[in-house]
Amino acid sequence: MRNLFLRYTLHSDFIIYTIRVLIGFLIGYPLFVSFPQYSVSWTLISIILVISPQENESKKIAIDRAKSNFIGSAIGLSLYFVPIQQLYAMVIGILASLITCKVLNIIAVARTSMVALIIVYLHEQESRSYFAALDRFGCVCLGCLIGLSVILSTRNIILKLRKRYIF
């Protein structure tokens, strides 16, 4: 019975995705609680954005989403130092995100880049502090690294278990 359960569980993208999301959340949540002075809520969101429900391409998608998040965050942070109106900065940021993702051949995850751009840029404009931009950038990047680590570590475990429990 246990072997049958493992056999079907290890081949269910939904179950694997659920486990990964829970692991990522359980890693990120203590950070959220421990560091209320930082924007760690964006770490949790980034963890969830990086983890993919498609098991067959989870490693590639996770890496691409992490790259995309870094791109958007970096663009959002850099726009803080450009003295132009918010609307123009956002349009430039969106275009820069799309072009960068296209050049790096990760256009399929460009939405993640634009979300990260908006997260970092809008908050820094509200607070008028580059520290807020660095805070969001760091928290988004930390979430990407955690999500990517969850994908990579669970992928190896799942592959080993699949080999062991395939009949």
VMD Tcl script that builds the backbone (N, CA, C; Angstrom):
set m [mol new atoms 501]
animate dup $m
set s [atomselect $m all]
$s set {name element resname resid chain x y z} {
  {N N MET 1 A 0.813 -1.189 0.000}
  {CA C MET 1 A 0.000 0.000 0.000}
  {C C MET 1 A 0.868 1.269 0.000}
  {N N ARG 2 A 1.928 1.274 0.826}
  {CA C ARG 2 A 2.821 2.425 0.882}
  {C C ARG 2 A 3.484 2.668 -0.465}
  {N N ASN 3 A 3.944 1.600 -1.110}
  {CA C ASN 3 A 4.588 1.735 -2.416}
  {C C ASN 3 A 3.628 2.297 -3.454}
  {N N LEU 4 A 2.392 1.835 -3.419}
  {CA C LEU 4 A 1.384 2.322 -4.356}
  {C C LEU 4 A 1.117 3.812 -4.120}
  {N N PHE 5 A 0.998 4.181 -2.848}
  {CA C PHE 5 A 0.780 5.586 -2.494}
  {C C PHE 5 A 1.945 6.451 -2.984}
  {N N LEU 6 A 3.177 6.034 -2.709}
  {CA C LEU 6 A 4.351 6.792 -3.146}
  {C C LEU 6 A 4.438 6.860 -4.662}
  {N N ARG 7 A 4.114 5.789 -5.318}
  {CA C ARG 7 A 4.191 5.738 -6.779}
  {C C ARG 7 A 3.291 6.800 -7.403}
  {N N TYR 8 A 2.065 6.900 -6.914}
  {CA C TYR 8 A 1.136 7.882 -7.470}
  {C C TYR 8 A 1.431 9.295 -6.978}
  {N N THR 9 A 1.878 9.423 -5.765}
  {CA C THR 9 A 2.213 10.734 -5.217}
  {C C THR 9 A 3.409 11.340 -5.943}
  {N N LEU 10 A 4.416 10.543 -6.205}
  {CA C LEU 10 A 5.643 11.029 -6.844}
  {C C LEU 10 A 5.447 11.383 -8.312}
  {N N HIS 11 A 4.317 11.001 -8.881}
  {CA C HIS 11 A 4.034 11.332 -10.284}
  {C C HIS 11 A 2.906 12.345 -10.412}
  {N N SER 12 A 2.507 12.945 -9.311}
  {CA C SER 12 A 1.450 13.952 -9.327}
  {C C SER 12 A 2.073 15.336 -9.240}
  {N N ASP 13 A 1.998 16.094 -10.338}
  {CA C ASP 13 A 2.530 17.454 -10.340}
  {C C ASP 13 A 1.856 18.307 -9.273}
  {N N PHE 14 A 0.558 18.096 -9.079}
  {CA C PHE 14 A -0.181 18.876 -8.091}
  {C C PHE 14 A 0.357 18.645 -6.673}
  {N N ILE 15 A 0.572 17.405 -6.310}
  {CA C ILE 15 A 1.072 17.096 -4.965}
  {C C ILE 15 A 2.488 17.622 -4.776}
  {N N ILE 16 A 3.329 17.438 -5.776}
  {CA C ILE 16 A 4.705 17.938 -5.693}
  {C C ILE 16 A 4.719 19.458 -5.590}
  {N N TYR 17 A 3.897 20.120 -6.394}
  {CA C TYR 17 A 3.791 21.579 -6.350}
  {C C TYR 17 A 3.329 22.046 -4.971}
  {N N THR 18 A 2.316 21.379 -4.438}
  {CA C THR 18 A 1.789 21.734 -3.121}
  {C C THR 18 A 2.863 21.599 -2.045}
  {N N ILE 19 A 3.595 20.518 -2.081}
  {CA C ILE 19 A 4.674 20.305 -1.104}
  {C C ILE 19 A 5.737 21.387 -1.229}
  {N N ARG 20 A 6.117 21.712 -2.457}
  {CA C ARG 20 A 7.143 22.738 -2.665}
  {C C ARG 20 A 6.688 24.111 -2.172}
  {N N VAL 21 A 5.447 24.465 -2.482}
  {CA C VAL 21 A 4.928 25.756 -2.038}
  {C C VAL 21 A 4.907 25.823 -0.506}
  {N N LEU 22 A 4.479 24.740 0.116}
  {CA C LEU 22 A 4.445 24.717 1.585}
  {C C LEU 22 A 5.842 24.797 2.184}
  {N N ILE 23 A 6.798 24.081 1.605}
  {CA C ILE 23 A 8.180 24.156 2.089}
  {C C ILE 23 A 8.703 25.592 1.951}
  {N N GLY 24 A 8.515 26.181 0.783}
  {CA C GLY 24 A 8.968 27.555 0.563}
  {C C GLY 24 A 8.326 28.526 1.535}
  {N N PHE 25 A 7.012 28.386 1.717}
  {CA C PHE 25 A 6.305 29.264 2.641}
  {C C PHE 25 A 6.804 29.072 4.072}
  {N N LEU 26 A 7.023 27.820 4.468}
  {CA C LEU 26 A 7.484 27.543 5.834}
  {C C LEU 26 A 8.919 28.010 6.080}
  {N N ILE 27 A 9.689 28.165 5.025}
  {CA C ILE 27 A 11.024 28.765 5.157}
  {C C ILE 27 A 10.900 30.285 5.248}
  {N N GLY 28 A 10.041 30.867 4.425}
  {CA C GLY 28 A 9.900 32.318 4.368}
  {C C GLY 28 A 9.132 32.926 5.527}
  {N N TYR 29 A 8.145 32.210 6.051}
  {CA C TYR 29 A 7.303 32.787 7.096}
  {C C TYR 29 A 8.072 33.154 8.371}
  {N N PRO 30 A 8.970 32.298 8.855}
  {CA C PRO 30 A 9.745 32.717 10.046}
  {C C PRO 30 A 10.563 33.996 9.792}
  {N N LEU 31 A 11.016 34.184 8.574}
  {CA C LEU 31 A 11.726 35.430 8.245}
  {C C LEU 31 A 10.764 36.617 8.329}
  {N N PHE 32 A 9.556 36.420 7.823}
  {CA C PHE 32 A 8.518 37.451 7.862}
  {C C PHE 32 A 8.219 37.865 9.300}
  {N N VAL 33 A 8.102 36.883 10.182}
  {CA C VAL 33 A 7.787 37.146 11.586}
  {C C VAL 33 A 8.993 37.747 12.312}
  {N N SER 34 A 10.181 37.269 11.987}
  {CA C SER 34 A 11.390 37.706 12.695}
  {C C SER 34 A 11.871 39.097 12.307}
  {N N PHE 35 A 11.545 39.533 11.102}
  {CA C PHE 35 A 12.049 40.823 10.611}
  {C C PHE 35 A 10.902 41.719 10.122}
  {N N PRO 36 A 10.030 42.154 11.037}
  {CA C PRO 36 A 8.873 42.962 10.625}
  {C C PRO 36 A 9.255 44.339 10.078}
  {N N GLN 37 A 10.467 44.789 10.356}
  {CA C GLN 37 A 10.901 46.096 9.887}
  {C C GLN 37 A 11.272 46.091 8.399}
  {N N TYR 38 A 11.365 44.903 7.797}
  {CA C TYR 38 A 11.699 44.792 6.380}
  {C C TYR 38 A 10.483 44.327 5.580}
  {N N SER 39 A 10.567 44.410 4.280}
  {CA C SER 39 A 9.459 44.051 3.384}
  {C C SER 39 A 9.475 42.558 3.063}
  {N N VAL 40 A 9.526 41.732 4.080}
  {CA C VAL 40 A 9.667 40.291 3.881}
  {C C VAL 40 A 8.395 39.667 3.300}
  {N N SER 41 A 7.289 40.398 3.328}
  {CA C SER 41 A 6.094 39.884 2.660}
  {C C SER 41 A 6.380 39.656 1.178}
  {N N TRP 42 A 7.259 40.476 0.612}
  {CA C TRP 42 A 7.619 40.314 -0.801}
  {C C TRP 42 A 8.530 39.109 -1.003}
  {N N THR 43 A 9.209 38.697 0.036}
  {CA C THR 43 A 9.972 37.456 -0.030}
  {C C THR 43 A 9.012 36.289 -0.193}
  {N N LEU 44 A 7.959 36.276 0.606}
  {CA C LEU 44 A 6.950 35.213 0.499}
  {C C LEU 44 A 6.320 35.183 -0.889}
  {N N ILE 45 A 5.973 36.344 -1.410}
  {CA C ILE 45 A 5.359 36.422 -2.737}
  {C C ILE 45 A 6.338 35.930 -3.802}
  {N N SER 46 A 7.592 36.317 -3.690}
  {CA C SER 46 A 8.596 35.888 -4.670}
  {C C SER 46 A 8.834 34.386 -4.619}
  {N N ILE 47 A 8.798 33.812 -3.434}
  {CA C ILE 47 A 8.939 32.354 -3.311}
  {C C ILE 47 A 7.840 31.674 -4.113}
  {N N ILE 48 A 6.613 32.124 -3.924}
  {CA C ILE 48 A 5.469 31.523 -4.602}
  {C C ILE 48 A 5.563 31.742 -6.116}
  {N N LEU 49 A 6.022 32.910 -6.541}
  {CA C LEU 49 A 6.140 33.187 -7.982}
  {C C LEU 49 A 7.187 32.310 -8.668}
  {N N VAL 50 A 8.250 31.997 -7.962}
  {CA C VAL 50 A 9.335 31.230 -8.573}
  {C C VAL 50 A 8.991 29.746 -8.704}
  {N N ILE 51 A 8.263 29.207 -7.746}
  {CA C ILE 51 A 7.937 27.778 -7.772}
  {C C ILE 51 A 6.857 27.525 -8.820}
  {N N SER 52 A 7.095 26.534 -9.671}
  {CA C SER 52 A 6.199 26.244 -10.788}
  {C C SER 52 A 5.442 24.945 -10.580}
  {N N PRO 53 A 4.176 24.906 -11.022}
  {CA C PRO 53 A 3.412 23.658 -10.912}
  {C C PRO 53 A 3.784 22.615 -11.971}
  {N N GLN 54 A 4.479 23.010 -13.026}
  {CA C GLN 54 A 4.864 22.064 -14.076}
  {C C GLN 54 A 6.163 21.374 -13.694}
  {N N GLU 55 A 6.063 20.124 -13.312}
  {CA C GLU 55 A 7.225 19.374 -12.842}
  {C C GLU 55 A 8.244 19.143 -13.947}
  {N N ASN 56 A 7.776 18.877 -15.171}
  {CA C ASN 56 A 8.710 18.507 -16.239}
  {C C ASN 56 A 9.699 19.615 -16.582}
  {N N GLU 57 A 9.347 20.865 -16.346}
  {CA C GLU 57 A 10.261 21.968 -16.631}
  {C C GLU 57 A 10.493 22.840 -15.400}
  {N N SER 58 A 10.281 22.279 -14.215}
  {CA C SER 58 A 10.311 23.102 -13.005}
  {C C SER 58 A 11.662 23.783 -12.785}
  {N N LYS 59 A 12.753 23.082 -13.047}
  {CA C LYS 59 A 14.081 23.672 -12.840}
  {C C LYS 59 A 14.297 24.848 -13.780}
  {N N LYS 60 A 14.013 24.669 -15.061}
  {CA C LYS 60 A 14.199 25.742 -16.044}
  {C C LYS 60 A 13.284 26.925 -15.748}
  {N N ILE 61 A 12.022 26.644 -15.458}
  {CA C ILE 61 A 11.071 27.714 -15.172}
  {C C ILE 61 A 11.480 28.466 -13.913}
  {N N ALA 62 A 11.898 27.749 -12.885}
  {CA C ALA 62 A 12.316 28.397 -11.638}
  {C C ALA 62 A 13.515 29.299 -11.870}
  {N N ILE 63 A 14.486 28.824 -12.623}
  {CA C ILE 63 A 15.673 29.636 -12.918}
  {C C ILE 63 A 15.280 30.858 -13.747}
  {N N ASP 64 A 14.424 30.660 -14.748}
  {CA C ASP 64 A 13.981 31.779 -15.584}
  {C C ASP 64 A 13.183 32.801 -14.778}
  {N N ARG 65 A 12.314 32.330 -13.893}
  {CA C ARG 65 A 11.532 33.258 -13.068}
  {C C ARG 65 A 12.428 34.004 -12.091}
  {N N ALA 66 A 13.432 33.326 -11.556}
  {CA C ALA 66 A 14.365 34.003 -10.653}
  {C C ALA 66 A 15.138 35.080 -11.420}
  {N N LYS 67 A 15.623 34.737 -12.621}
  {CA C LYS 67 A 16.314 35.738 -13.450}
  {C C LYS 67 A 15.400 36.927 -13.712}
  {N N SER 68 A 14.172 36.617 -14.074}
  {CA C SER 68 A 13.199 37.649 -14.394}
  {C C SER 68 A 12.927 38.552 -13.190}
  {N N ASN 69 A 12.817 37.957 -12.019}
  {CA C ASN 69 A 12.614 38.734 -10.794}
  {C C ASN 69 A 13.813 39.638 -10.517}
  {N N PHE 70 A 15.012 39.099 -10.697}
  {CA C PHE 70 A 16.220 39.916 -10.507}
  {C C PHE 70 A 16.238 41.082 -11.492}
  {N N ILE 71 A 15.885 40.817 -12.732}
  {CA C ILE 71 A 15.868 41.862 -13.770}
  {C C ILE 71 A 14.909 42.982 -13.380}
  {N N GLY 72 A 13.675 42.608 -13.062}
  {CA C GLY 72 A 12.672 43.613 -12.708}
  {C C GLY 72 A 13.053 44.396 -11.463}
  {N N SER 73 A 13.563 43.697 -10.472}
  {CA C SER 73 A 13.971 44.364 -9.232}
  {C C SER 73 A 15.117 45.343 -9.485}
  {N N ALA 74 A 16.089 44.917 -10.267}
  {CA C ALA 74 A 17.238 45.778 -10.565}
  {C C ALA 74 A 16.812 47.002 -11.369}
  {N N ILE 75 A 15.913 46.804 -12.313}
  {CA C ILE 75 A 15.418 47.943 -13.099}
  {C C ILE 75 A 14.644 48.894 -12.191}
  {N N GLY 76 A 13.790 48.347 -11.335}
  {CA C GLY 76 A 13.035 49.187 -10.407}
  {C C GLY 76 A 13.942 49.973 -9.481}
  {N N LEU 77 A 14.978 49.324 -8.999}
  {CA C LEU 77 A 15.942 49.998 -8.130}
  {C C LEU 77 A 16.697 51.091 -8.892}
  {N N SER 78 A 17.129 50.791 -10.099}
  {CA C SER 78 A 17.889 51.781 -10.873}
  {C C SER 78 A 17.029 52.981 -11.265}
  {N N LEU 79 A 15.739 52.765 -11.483}
  {CA C LEU 79 A 14.860 53.884 -11.848}
  {C C LEU 79 A 14.699 54.892 -10.715}
  {N N TYR 80 A 14.959 54.447 -9.508}
  {CA C TYR 80 A 14.883 55.365 -8.374}
  {C C TYR 80 A 15.813 56.561 -8.571}
  {N N PHE 81 A 16.931 56.328 -9.209}
  {CA C PHE 81 A 17.949 57.369 -9.364}
  {C C PHE 81 A 17.766 58.214 -10.621}
  {N N VAL 82 A 16.736 57.923 -11.411}
  {CA C VAL 82 A 16.472 58.689 -12.628}
  {C C VAL 82 A 15.414 59.743 -12.302}
  {N N PRO 83 A 15.754 61.018 -12.448}
  {CA C PRO 83 A 14.825 62.083 -12.051}
  {C C PRO 83 A 13.764 62.390 -13.122}
  {N N ILE 84 A 12.806 61.466 -13.302}
  {CA C ILE 84 A 11.704 61.691 -14.235}
  {C C ILE 84 A 10.392 61.334 -13.542}
  {N N GLN 85 A 9.280 61.760 -14.163}
  {CA C GLN 85 A 7.963 61.488 -13.587}
  {C C GLN 85 A 7.710 59.989 -13.493}
  {N N GLN 86 A 6.890 59.632 -12.523}
  {CA C GLN 86 A 6.604 58.226 -12.252}
  {C C GLN 86 A 6.059 57.500 -13.480}
  {N N LEU 87 A 5.126 58.090 -14.188}
  {CA C LEU 87 A 4.536 57.442 -15.362}
  {C C LEU 87 A 5.604 57.099 -16.392}
  {N N TYR 88 A 6.473 58.055 -16.683}
  {CA C TYR 88 A 7.530 57.811 -17.673}
  {C C TYR 88 A 8.526 56.757 -17.190}
  {N N ALA 89 A 8.845 56.826 -15.917}
  {CA C ALA 89 A 9.772 55.844 -15.352}
  {C C ALA 89 A 9.184 54.440 -15.444}
  {N N MET 90 A 7.899 54.306 -15.153}
  {CA C MET 90 A 7.249 52.994 -15.212}
  {C C MET 90 A 7.215 52.472 -16.655}
  {N N VAL 91 A 6.905 53.330 -17.593}
  {CA C VAL 91 A 6.884 52.914 -19.009}
  {C C VAL 91 A 8.284 52.485 -19.447}
  {N N ILE 92 A 9.282 53.266 -19.092}
  {CA C ILE 92 A 10.672 52.907 -19.419}
  {C C ILE 92 A 11.037 51.583 -18.751}
  {N N GLY 93 A 10.647 51.410 -17.502}
  {CA C GLY 93 A 10.930 50.172 -16.780}
  {C C GLY 93 A 10.264 48.958 -17.415}
  {N N ILE 94 A 9.016 49.107 -17.808}
  {CA C ILE 94 A 8.302 47.999 -18.464}
  {C C ILE 94 A 8.982 47.641 -19.780}
  {N N LEU 95 A 9.306 48.657 -20.560}
  {CA C LEU 95 A 9.990 48.394 -21.838}
  {C C LEU 95 A 11.360 47.744 -21.607}
  {N N ALA 96 A 12.104 48.253 -20.630}
  {CA C ALA 96 A 13.422 47.676 -20.328}
  {C C ALA 96 A 13.290 46.229 -19.874}
  {N N SER 97 A 12.276 45.945 -19.060}
  {CA C SER 97 A 12.042 44.565 -18.606}
  {C C SER 97 A 11.736 43.649 -19.780}
  {N N LEU 98 A 10.829 44.092 -20.648}
  {CA C LEU 98 A 10.455 43.268 -21.808}
  {C C LEU 98 A 11.641 43.033 -22.742}
  {N N ILE 99 A 12.380 44.085 -23.009}
  {CA C ILE 99 A 13.528 43.954 -23.921}
  {C C ILE 99 A 14.597 43.049 -23.317}
  {N N THR 100 A 14.891 43.243 -22.045}
  {CA C THR 100 A 15.901 42.410 -21.392}
  {C C THR 100 A 15.486 40.943 -21.385}
  {N N CYS 101 A 14.237 40.685 -21.077}
  {CA C CYS 101 A 13.742 39.297 -21.073}
  {C C CYS 101 A 13.778 38.701 -22.479}
  {N N LYS 102 A 13.467 39.500 -23.478}
  {CA C LYS 102 A 13.524 39.023 -24.866}
  {C C LYS 102 A 14.960 38.687 -25.264}
  {N N VAL 103 A 15.887 39.567 -24.931}
  {CA C VAL 103 A 17.303 39.351 -25.268}
  {C C VAL 103 A 17.834 38.092 -24.581}
  {N N LEU 104 A 17.402 37.862 -23.335}
  {CA C LEU 104 A 17.859 36.685 -22.583}
  {C C LEU 104 A 17.026 35.431 -22.887}
  {N N ASN 105 A 16.097 35.571 -23.808}
  {CA C ASN 105 A 15.244 34.459 -24.241}
  {C C ASN 105 A 14.414 33.876 -23.086}
  {N N ILE 106 A 13.898 34.781 -22.254}
  {CA C ILE 106 A 13.021 34.362 -21.159}
  {C C ILE 106 A 11.717 35.180 -21.197}
  {N N ILE 107 A 11.262 35.492 -22.392}
  {CA C ILE 107 A 10.072 36.320 -22.551}
  {C C ILE 107 A 8.832 35.670 -21.934}
  {N N ALA 108 A 8.818 34.354 -21.820}
  {CA C ALA 108 A 7.666 33.656 -21.247}
  {C C ALA 108 A 7.448 34.028 -19.777}
  {N N VAL 109 A 8.477 34.509 -19.109}
  {CA C VAL 109 A 8.361 34.890 -17.698}
  {C C VAL 109 A 8.537 36.405 -17.506}
  {N N ALA 110 A 8.314 37.167 -18.560}
  {CA C ALA 110 A 8.471 38.617 -18.487}
  {C C ALA 110 A 7.491 39.250 -17.500}
  {N N ARG 111 A 6.323 38.625 -17.319}
  {CA C ARG 111 A 5.358 39.165 -16.349}
  {C C ARG 111 A 5.970 39.241 -14.957}
  {N N THR 112 A 6.732 38.232 -14.601}
  {CA C THR 112 A 7.383 38.209 -13.283}
  {C C THR 112 A 8.331 39.396 -13.153}
  {N N SER 113 A 9.041 39.711 -14.215}
  {CA C SER 113 A 9.961 40.838 -14.212}
  {C C SER 113 A 9.212 42.150 -13.998}
  {N N MET 114 A 8.094 42.293 -14.690}
  {CA C MET 114 A 7.327 43.533 -14.558}
  {C C MET 114 A 6.685 43.658 -13.172}
  {N N VAL 115 A 6.268 42.537 -12.596}
  {CA C VAL 115 A 5.724 42.566 -11.230}
  {C C VAL 115 A 6.815 43.008 -10.252}
  {N N ALA 116 A 7.999 42.448 -10.373}
  {CA C ALA 116 A 9.105 42.832 -9.489}
  {C C ALA 116 A 9.460 44.306 -9.668}
  {N N LEU 117 A 9.460 44.772 -10.900}
  {CA C LEU 117 A 9.716 46.188 -11.188}
  {C C LEU 117 A 8.719 47.064 -10.436}
  {N N ILE 118 A 7.448 46.737 -10.539}
  {CA C ILE 118 A 6.408 47.535 -9.893}
  {C C ILE 118 A 6.538 47.475 -8.375}
  {N N ILE 119 A 6.797 46.283 -7.846}
  {CA C ILE 119 A 6.949 46.117 -6.394}
  {C C ILE 119 A 8.061 47.029 -5.875}
  {N N VAL 120 A 9.205 46.990 -6.520}
  {CA C VAL 120 A 10.357 47.760 -6.042}
  {C C VAL 120 A 10.165 49.248 -6.313}
  {N N TYR 121 A 9.766 49.607 -7.530}
  {CA C TYR 121 A 9.712 51.021 -7.898}
  {C C TYR 121 A 8.621 51.786 -7.160}
  {N N LEU 122 A 7.425 51.243 -7.099}
  {CA C LEU 122 A 6.335 51.993 -6.476}
  {C C LEU 122 A 6.575 52.218 -4.991}
  {N N HIS 123 A 7.119 51.244 -4.313}
  {CA C HIS 123 A 7.363 51.414 -2.880}
  {C C HIS 123 A 8.439 52.464 -2.629}
  {N N GLU 124 A 9.459 52.461 -3.456}
  {CA C GLU 124 A 10.523 53.440 -3.227}
  {C C GLU 124 A 10.011 54.852 -3.474}
  {N N GLN 125 A 9.069 55.002 -4.394}
  {CA C GLN 125 A 8.503 56.319 -4.656}
  {C C GLN 125 A 7.627 56.783 -3.489}
  {N N GLU 126 A 6.912 55.837 -2.874}
  {CA C GLU 126 A 6.076 56.175 -1.720}
  {C C GLU 126 A 6.929 56.643 -0.547}
  {N N SER 127 A 8.014 55.955 -0.296}
  {CA C SER 127 A 8.815 56.250 0.888}
  {C C SER 127 A 9.885 57.309 0.633}
  {N N ARG 128 A 10.165 57.577 -0.622}
  {CA C ARG 128 A 11.191 58.553 -0.994}
  {C C ARG 128 A 12.549 58.222 -0.393}
  {N N SER 129 A 12.870 56.948 -0.355}
  {CA C SER 129 A 14.131 56.532 0.237}
  {C C SER 129 A 14.738 55.406 -0.588}
  {N N TYR 130 A 16.002 55.537 -0.900}
  {CA C TYR 130 A 16.645 54.454 -1.634}
  {C C TYR 130 A 16.768 53.213 -0.758}
  {N N PHE 131 A 16.741 53.397 0.587}
  {CA C PHE 131 A 16.800 52.236 1.472}
  {C C PHE 131 A 15.569 51.354 1.269}
  {N N ALA 132 A 14.412 51.960 1.068}
  {CA C ALA 132 A 13.186 51.188 0.820}
  {C C ALA 132 A 13.326 50.388 -0.465}
  {N N ALA 133 A 13.940 50.988 -1.478}
  {CA C ALA 133 A 14.151 50.278 -2.740}
  {C C ALA 133 A 15.122 49.115 -2.545}
  {N N LEU 134 A 16.188 49.348 -1.800}
  {CA C LEU 134 A 17.141 48.269 -1.513}
  {C C LEU 134 A 16.493 47.173 -0.681}
  {N N ASP 135 A 15.645 47.563 0.247}
  {CA C ASP 135 A 14.919 46.612 1.082}
  {C C ASP 135 A 14.049 45.699 0.223}
  {N N ARG 136 A 13.243 46.285 -0.631}
  {CA C ARG 136 A 12.380 45.478 -1.505}
  {C C ARG 136 A 13.207 44.637 -2.464}
  {N N PHE 137 A 14.245 45.219 -3.032}
  {CA C PHE 137 A 15.113 44.470 -3.948}
  {C C PHE 137 A 15.686 43.247 -3.234}
  {N N GLY 138 A 16.224 43.457 -2.051}
  {CA C GLY 138 A 16.800 42.347 -1.285}
  {C C GLY 138 A 15.772 41.293 -0.929}
  {N N CYS 139 A 14.594 41.726 -0.528}
  {CA C CYS 139 A 13.546 40.772 -0.135}
  {C C CYS 139 A 13.040 39.967 -1.326}
  {N N VAL 140 A 12.871 40.619 -2.471}
  {CA C VAL 140 A 12.447 39.904 -3.682}
  {C C VAL 140 A 13.523 38.903 -4.096}
  {N N CYS 141 A 14.771 39.331 -4.085}
  {CA C CYS 141 A 15.869 38.439 -4.476}
  {C C CYS 141 A 16.003 37.269 -3.495}
  {N N LEU 142 A 15.828 37.526 -2.211}
  {CA C LEU 142 A 15.873 36.454 -1.223}
  {C C LEU 142 A 14.773 35.429 -1.496}
  {N N GLY 143 A 13.585 35.904 -1.812}
  {CA C GLY 143 A 12.480 34.999 -2.147}
  {C C GLY 143 A 12.788 34.156 -3.369}
  {N N CYS 144 A 13.417 34.768 -4.360}
  {CA C CYS 144 A 13.819 34.022 -5.561}
  {C C CYS 144 A 14.810 32.923 -5.213}
  {N N LEU 145 A 15.782 33.260 -4.395}
  {CA C LEU 145 A 16.792 32.266 -4.009}
  {C C LEU 145 A 16.179 31.127 -3.195}
  {N N ILE 146 A 15.266 31.453 -2.301}
  {CA C ILE 146 A 14.608 30.413 -1.510}
  {C C ILE 146 A 13.767 29.517 -2.420}
  {N N GLY 147 A 12.964 30.121 -3.288}
  {CA C GLY 147 A 12.141 29.333 -4.203}
  {C C GLY 147 A 12.968 28.443 -5.106}
  {N N LEU 148 A 14.039 28.995 -5.626}
  {CA C LEU 148 A 14.934 28.224 -6.487}
  {C C LEU 148 A 15.591 27.090 -5.702}
  {N N SER 149 A 15.997 27.356 -4.484}
  {CA C SER 149 A 16.597 26.306 -3.637}
  {C C SER 149 A 15.609 25.186 -3.350}
  {N N VAL 150 A 14.370 25.537 -3.102}
  {CA C VAL 150 A 13.339 24.523 -2.856}
  {C C VAL 150 A 13.167 23.648 -4.088}
  {N N ILE 151 A 13.083 24.270 -5.258}
  {CA C ILE 151 A 12.919 23.511 -6.504}
  {C C ILE 151 A 14.099 22.562 -6.710}
  {N N LEU 152 A 15.310 23.089 -6.602}
  {CA C LEU 152 A 16.493 22.279 -6.888}
  {C C LEU 152 A 16.687 21.158 -5.870}
  {N N SER 153 A 16.449 21.450 -4.600}
  {CA C SER 153 A 16.654 20.407 -3.588}
  {C C SER 153 A 15.574 19.332 -3.652}
  {N N THR 154 A 14.346 19.724 -3.855}
  {CA C THR 154 A 13.280 18.708 -3.928}
  {C C THR 154 A 13.333 17.930 -5.229}
  {N N ARG 155 A 13.836 18.541 -6.270}
  {CA C ARG 155 A 13.920 17.849 -7.566}
  {C C ARG 155 A 14.802 16.605 -7.460}
  {N N ASN 156 A 15.953 16.742 -6.830}
  {CA C ASN 156 A 16.859 15.597 -6.675}
  {C C ASN 156 A 16.238 14.504 -5.806}
  {N N ILE 157 A 15.579 14.912 -4.740}
  {CA C ILE 157 A 14.932 13.933 -3.864}
  {C C ILE 157 A 13.829 13.193 -4.622}
  {N N ILE 158 A 13.030 13.929 -5.360}
  {CA C ILE 158 A 11.925 13.320 -6.114}
  {C C ILE 158 A 12.463 12.350 -7.163}
  {N N LEU 159 A 13.515 12.742 -7.871}
  {CA C LEU 159 A 14.090 11.852 -8.889}
  {C C LEU 159 A 14.600 10.553 -8.270}
  {N N LYS 160 A 15.256 10.654 -7.121}
  {CA C LYS 160 A 15.751 9.444 -6.442}
  {C C LYS 160 A 14.599 8.558 -5.988}
  {N N LEU 161 A 13.565 9.168 -5.417}
  {CA C LEU 161 A 12.417 8.382 -4.962}
  {C C LEU 161 A 11.662 7.749 -6.135}
  {N N ARG 162 A 11.578 8.461 -7.242}
  {CA C ARG 162 A 10.909 7.894 -8.423}
  {C C ARG 162 A 11.639 6.659 -8.927}
  {N N LYS 163 A 12.956 6.723 -8.951}
  {CA C LYS 163 A 13.732 5.554 -9.380}
  {C C LYS 163 A 13.513 4.371 -8.434}
  {N N ARG 164 A 13.417 4.678 -7.162}
  {CA C ARG 164 A 13.273 3.627 -6.153}
  {C C ARG 164 A 11.890 2.972 -6.174}
  {N N TYR 165 A 10.828 3.757 -6.452}
  {CA C TYR 165 A 9.466 3.244 -6.342}
  {C C TYR 165 A 8.757 3.031 -7.677}
  {N N ILE 166 A 9.494 2.944 -8.755}
  {CA C ILE 166 A 8.883 2.609 -10.054}
  {C C ILE 166 A 8.899 1.103 -10.217}
  {N N PHE 167 A 7.758 0.580 -10.597}
  {CA C PHE 167 A 7.672 -0.889 -10.793}
  {C C PHE 167 A 7.832 -1.194 -12.259}
}
mol reanalyze $m
mol bondsrecalc $m
mol representation Tube
mol addrep $m
